[in-house]
Amino acid sequence: MSDNDPFENLDVPDDPTADLDRATQRLSVRTDERRYGKQMVLVEGFDGDTDVESLASDLKSSLGTGGTVKEGRIELQGDHADRVRELLAESGFQTT
């Protein structure tokens, strides 16, 4: 390339539309009460090609809490709904 190319050092992914699926998904984040009055945050509404297991692992690490993936939804222990919405927004997801 030439010495004056302004686009040479840009960090452009090979597929710039890869994150578009995240932006078009609308996830539902809600708090549910489980056995013995324990709070649980449920994240639902993922499309088929989203890596839910990896996202759940990242959320659990960021929140310092336990959780699981069941039937395509993420279940996190504790009342962390507001923080989960923030973390999902930082990852490019829209939430309700």
N, C-alpha and C positions, 0 to 999 in steps of 0.2 A: 504494500500500500504506500501511498505517498506520505511524505513527512508532515503534511498539513491536514491529515484526515481527522476531523473532530469526533468521528464515531469509532475510532480504532480501539480505544480503551474502555468502552462502555461494557457494563456487565449485563448483556442481553441474553436471556435464556434461549436455548435452541427452539423451544416451542413457547412463544409468548402467550398463547391462549390456554396454556395448561392450568393456570389458576383461575380461569374464567368460570369454571364449574363451581368453585367455592363461592364466588361472588353472587352467583345466581341461585344458590340454595338458601332457603329460609329455614333456619333451625328454631325449634321450640325449646326454651329453657324454662323449666318449672321446678318447684320444690314440692316434694311429697313427704308425708309423714309415714314412717314405717313402724315396725314393732317397737313397743316400749317408748314411743314418742320420739324416736330418732329421726332426724331430718335427712333427706336424700335429694340430691339435685339430679333431674332427668334431662338429658339432651337428646332430642328426637328430630327426625326429618332428614336424615342423610340420604343422598342419592347412592346408587349402586356402586359407583367406582371410587368412593371416598374411603380412605384407609382409616376406618373407625378405631381399630385397635391401636394404631400409632398415635392418633389424636388423643385417645383416652389416656394412654401412657404419659403423653406430654402434659395433659391437664392434671393428672394425679401428681406428677412430679412438681409442677408449678404450685399446686395448692397444698402439697404435703399431706395428702389424704388418700384413703383407699377408695376403691371402686371397681367396676367391672363393665363388660360389654355384654348385653343380653338382647337378643332379637333385634339387632341393628341399632340399639340405642345405648348411650353411655349413662351409667348410674354412678354417681359420686357421693361418698358419705359426707354428711355435714351440710350446713346451710351456706353454700358458697355461690348462690345464683348470680349475684351481681359481679363477682370476680370472674366467674365462668363466662359471662357475657363479654366482659372486657377482653379476656384471653382469646375468645373466639373471634372477636372483632379484629384483634391484632393479627390473627391468622388468616383474615380475609373472608370470614363467614358473616352472614347477616343473621340476626337473632330477633325473636319476638318475645 
